[in-house]
Amino acid sequence: MSHEELAGKLISELKDRFENVAVKVVSRDSMMLKIWNNQPGVLQTWRDIQVSLLLGKQRRVAVLEFRVSSPDELLAATKRVGDLMPKVEESELPIELPEPGKPSPLEGGYDRKVLEYASDPKPLVEAMVSSALSAGAERTAGTLELEEINTTVATSKGFEGTYRRTGVVAHLRTFKGDVSSHWAWGSTTVDTKKLEEVGSKSASFLSLAKTKAFFEPGRYDVVLSPLVVGNLMNYVASMSSGMAVLLGMSFLSRKKTGDPIASEAFTLVDAPRDTLLPGLAPFDDEGVETYNKPIIGQGRFISLIHNAATGRVFKARSTGNAGWINPRPWNLIVEPGTSSFESMVSEVKRGYFILNNWYTRLQNYVEGQFSTVARDIVLEIRDGNLVGYVDRVRIAEKFENLLKSIKGLSREVYDITWWEVRIPTRAPYILAENINLTKPSI
C-alpha cells in the first residue's frame, strides 16, 4: 500500500469520528558508515516507516505515533483512543485545521547519486579521510550518513500532498598528538569537493595548536565557528516558536515585533524552500505552504513561527511551520557579512577562537541564559594572532547579549548538519565582543 493510499484510508475511516484529523506518513531509508582510525568501519542500513495521527474532538486533542505498516492495526488503536477521548482534558489550543491550499512544489532536493552511493559509500569516506591526512591529521573518526525520505500529509479538510528528498550528513573528527579538531556538512546532494572540505577544514586547525596556553575565566572577544553558530542558532530559532513563547520558554516572550534583539549586522532566516539544506519542505504538517521568512532581520525581531493554533492565539496566520503541537523551523540561514576568518582574528587583542561545542543548556528560558561547553581545540588569540590552544572553556551568556555583541560575520558560509546541529544551518564565522567564558565542570 502506498503512502497516499494508507493516508487516504485512515482519513476516510477517522473523519466521521473526529472533528479534525491529520495523517503524516514518513518512510526513511538510511545508511550510516562509521569511520575509525582512518578506515571505514561498520556499515548500518535500515528502513523505518512512521505514521503519525492528529485527532481533535470537542476541544480535546490527541497525537499518536506508530511504527507499524498495517492499516488495520492503526485503526484498532485509534478505536481505543476514541473511547478514551472523553477522559482527556480540554485543550487551551483546540485543533482547527486550515482549509487546503495548493502549495508550490520544490524543484530540487532529490539526488539519485545518494541512492547510488548508498550501496557503496566507501569512495566518499576515502575522499574525506584522504583530504584530512593530506592536511596534517594523524588519525580520523566520524560518520557518513545517506538517506532518502518520503513524506505524505493528508487532512480531513481535503489536503493531500507528498514530497521526497535525499540527505547527506558527514562529520569528521581529526587528531594530532593530544589535540582534536572537527568539521561537519549537510546537504541534499552528493558533492565530493564538500566532503573533501570536511576533512581538510577539520585538519587545518590542528596545525594552529602549537603550544598549550593557560586559560583564566573572564570576558573576552570570541570568534565562533559555523559549527558553534549553527548549534546556538538552533536554540534561538526554536525559541521563536509561538508555543515556546506561550509556555514561557523563550527570551522572546517579552519582545515585540521590531524590538532590537541583535546587532544590525545579524539576520536569521527560516528557509524551508532552500533545496540544498536537508530540512526542506514544500508544506507543513497541516498542509500549509511553506515560505522563507526572517526571524531576526538586521538585528530586529521580525516574527514568531506559527502553526494554525498558535497563530490564532497571536491573531496571526500560520507561517507554514506546523508541528501539530509545537511550530518548528525547517532550515536556518544566518546571512553572511563582509569579513573573513583571518580578518576577524586580526581584530582581537585578547580572546579565543571556539571551533566546536556541546552540552548546550538553558538555565533560564525567559532570560535566555545558557551555557555551552567547547569541544575539541580552543585557540587563544593575542594581538590578532593565534598563539596556542587551551583546555576546554564554557560560554555562559544570555542569547540577547550574545546577539547584540556581534561585531562581524564572515562572507564565507558553510552548510552544517550533525548531532549538535539538528536543524540544518547555513552559517558564517561570527566575531562577538565581551563574552563571558568560564571553566567547565565536566
JOLINVEN-V279516 format. One record per residue. SS is DSSP state (helix for helix, strand for strand, loop for the rest). OMEGA is omega as a letter, one per 40 degrees, with the letter a starting at -180 (NA if undefined). NEAR is the number of other C-alpha atoms within 12 Angstrom. Layout:
SS | OMEGA | NEAR
SS | OMEGA | NEAR
This chain:
loop | a | 12
loop | i | 19
helix | a | 31
helix | i | 27
helix | i | 22
helix | i | 33
helix | a | 40
helix | i | 30
helix | i | 25
helix | i | 39
helix | a | 36
helix | a | 24
helix | a | 23
helix | a | 33
loop | i | 28
loop | a | 17
loop | a | 23
loop | a | 34
loop | i | 26
strand | i | 35
strand | i | 43
strand | a | 49
strand | i | 48
strand | i | 44
strand | a | 42
strand | i | 35
strand | a | 31
strand | i | 24
strand | a | 28
strand | i | 29
strand | i | 34
strand | i | 32
strand | a | 35
strand | a | 32
strand | i | 30
strand | i | 24
loop | i | 21
loop | a | 29
strand | i | 26
strand | a | 28
strand | a | 21
strand | i | 17
strand | i | 24
strand | i | 22
strand | i | 22
strand | i | 17
strand | a | 20
strand | i | 21
strand | a | 27
strand | i | 28
strand | i | 35
strand | a | 35
strand | i | 42
strand | a | 41
strand | i | 41
strand | i | 37
strand | i | 33
loop | i | 24
loop | i | 23
strand | a | 27
strand | i | 34
strand | i | 36
strand | a | 28
strand | i | 27
strand | a | 22
strand | i | 26
loop | i | 21
loop | a | 22
loop | a | 25
loop | i | 22
helix | a | 27
helix | i | 15
helix | a | 17
helix | a | 29
helix | i | 27
helix | i | 18
helix | a | 21
helix | i | 31
helix | i | 19
helix | i | 15
helix | i | 27
helix | i | 28
helix | a | 16
helix | a | 17
helix | i | 24
helix | a | 18
helix | i | 15
loop | i | 19
loop | i | 17
loop | a | 17
loop | i | 18
loop | i | 18
loop | i | 29
loop | a | 28
loop | i | 36
loop | a | 32
loop | a | 37
loop | i | 32
loop | a | 20
loop | i | 23
loop | i | 23
loop | a | 17
loop | i | 23
loop | i | 18
loop | i | 21
loop | i | 23
loop | a | 17
loop | a | 24
loop | a | 34
loop | a | 30
loop | a | 28
helix | i | 21
helix | i | 24
helix | i | 33
helix | i | 26
helix | a | 20
helix | a | 30
helix | i | 32
loop | i | 21
loop | a | 22
loop | a | 36
helix | i | 30
helix | i | 23
helix | i | 39
helix | i | 46
helix | i | 33
helix | i | 29
helix | a | 45
helix | a | 45
helix | i | 31
helix | i | 32
helix | a | 41
helix | i | 33
helix | a | 23
loop | i | 28
loop | i | 28
loop | i | 35
loop | i | 30
strand | i | 33
strand | i | 41
strand | i | 37
strand | i | 39
strand | i | 43
strand | i | 50
strand | i | 43
strand | a | 44
strand | i | 43
strand | a | 37
strand | i | 35
strand | a | 32
strand | i | 35
strand | i | 38
strand | i | 44
strand | i | 45
strand | i | 44
loop | i | 36
loop | i | 27
loop | i | 25
loop | i | 32
strand | i | 34
strand | i | 36
strand | i | 33
strand | i | 33
strand | i | 35
strand | i | 38
strand | a | 41
strand | i | 44
strand | i | 49
strand | a | 46
strand | i | 48
strand | a | 44
strand | i | 50
strand | a | 43
strand | a | 44
strand | i | 34
strand | a | 28
loop | a | 17
loop | i | 20
strand | i | 33
strand | i | 37
strand | a | 46
strand | i | 45
strand | a | 50
strand | a | 50
strand | i | 50
strand | a | 43
strand | i | 42
loop | a | 38
loop | i | 35
loop | i | 37
loop | a | 27
helix | i | 28
helix | i | 18
helix | i | 29
helix | i | 39
helix | i | 32
helix | i | 33
helix | i | 47
helix | a | 47
helix | i | 34
helix | i | 37
helix | a | 47
helix | a | 41
helix | a | 30
loop | a | 37
helix | a | 38
helix | a | 29
helix | a | 29
loop | a | 31
loop | a | 21
loop | i | 21
strand | a | 20
loop | a | 21
loop | i | 19
loop | i | 26
loop | i | 21
loop | i | 21
strand | i | 21
strand | a | 24
strand | i | 33
strand | a | 36
strand | i | 47
strand | a | 49
strand | i | 40
loop | i | 46
helix | i | 46
helix | a | 48
helix | i | 44
helix | i | 51
helix | a | 45
helix | a | 40
helix | i | 45
helix | i | 43
helix | i | 39
helix | i | 37
helix | a | 46
helix | i | 47
helix | i | 38
loop | i | 37
loop | i | 46
strand | i | 42
helix | i | 43
helix | i | 35
helix | i | 28
helix | i | 33
helix | a | 28
loop | a | 20
loop | a | 20
loop | a | 26
loop | i | 33
helix | i | 36
helix | a | 42
helix | a | 26
helix | a | 20
loop | i | 23
loop | i | 19
loop | a | 21
loop | i | 19
loop | i | 23
strand | i | 24
loop | a | 35
loop | i | 31
loop | i | 31
loop | a | 24
loop | a | 31
loop | i | 41
loop | i | 36
strand | a | 44
strand | i | 39
strand | a | 47
loop | a | 37
loop | a | 37
loop | i | 34
loop | a | 32
loop | i | 32
loop | i | 38
loop | a | 39
loop | i | 43
loop | a | 42
loop | i | 43
loop | i | 47
loop | i | 40
strand | a | 41
loop | a | 48
loop | i | 46
loop | i | 47
loop | i | 43
loop | i | 36
strand | i | 32
loop | i | 37
loop | i | 29
loop | a | 28
strand | i | 31
strand | i | 32
strand | i | 42
strand | a | 40
strand | a | 28
loop | i | 27
loop | a | 30
strand | i | 27
strand | a | 35
loop | a | 27
loop | i | 34
loop | i | 47
strand | a | 46
loop | i | 43
loop | a | 42
helix | a | 36
helix | a | 37
helix | i | 38
helix | i | 33
helix | a | 22
helix | a | 21
loop | a | 24
loop | i | 14
loop | i | 18
loop | i | 23
loop | i | 38
loop | a | 42
loop | a | 43
loop | i | 47
loop | f | 41
loop | i | 35
loop | i | 42
loop | a | 34
loop | i | 32
loop | a | 34
loop | i | 41
loop | a | 46
loop | i | 40
loop | i | 46
strand | i | 48
strand | i | 41
strand | a | 45
loop | a | 35
loop | i | 27
loop | a | 27
loop | a | 21
strand | i | 24
loop | i | 23
helix | a | 32
helix | a | 23
helix | i | 22
helix | i | 37
helix | a | 37
helix | a | 25
helix | a | 27
loop | i | 29
loop | i | 22
strand | a | 28
strand | a | 41
strand | i | 52
strand | a | 50
strand | a | 46
strand | a | 43
strand | a | 45
strand | i | 37
strand | a | 30
strand | i | 25
strand | a | 30
strand | i | 23
strand | i | 25
strand | i | 19
strand | a | 18
loop | a | 29
loop | i | 26
loop | a | 22
loop | a | 33
strand | a | 27
strand | i | 31
strand | i | 33
strand | a | 36
strand | i | 33
strand | i | 39
strand | a | 33
strand | a | 35
strand | i | 44
strand | a | 45
strand | i | 44
strand | i | 38
strand | i | 33
strand | i | 23
loop | i | 17
loop | a | 24
strand | i | 24
strand | a | 38
strand | a | 27
strand | a | 27
strand | a | 35
strand | i | 34
loop | a | 32
loop | i | 36
loop | i | 42
strand | i | 37
strand | i | 45
strand | a | 32
strand | i | 35
strand | a | 33
helix | a | 41
helix | i | 35
helix | i | 25
helix | a | 39
helix | a | 39
helix | a | 30
loop | a | 31
strand | a | 34
strand | a | 33
strand | i | 35
strand | a | 38
strand | i | 34
strand | i | 24
strand | i | 22
strand | a | 28
strand | i | 35
strand | a | 45
strand | i | 47
strand | i | 41
strand | a | 36
loop | a | 28
loop | i | 32
strand | a | 40
strand | i | 31
strand | a | 39
strand | a | 46
strand | i | 47
strand | a | 44
strand | i | 43
strand | i | 38
strand | i | 42
strand | i | 49
strand | i | 44
strand | a | 41
strand | i | 30
strand | a | 27
strand | a | 36
strand | i | 30
strand | i | 33
strand | i | 23
loop | i | 22
loop | i | 23
loop | a | 13
loop | NA | 13
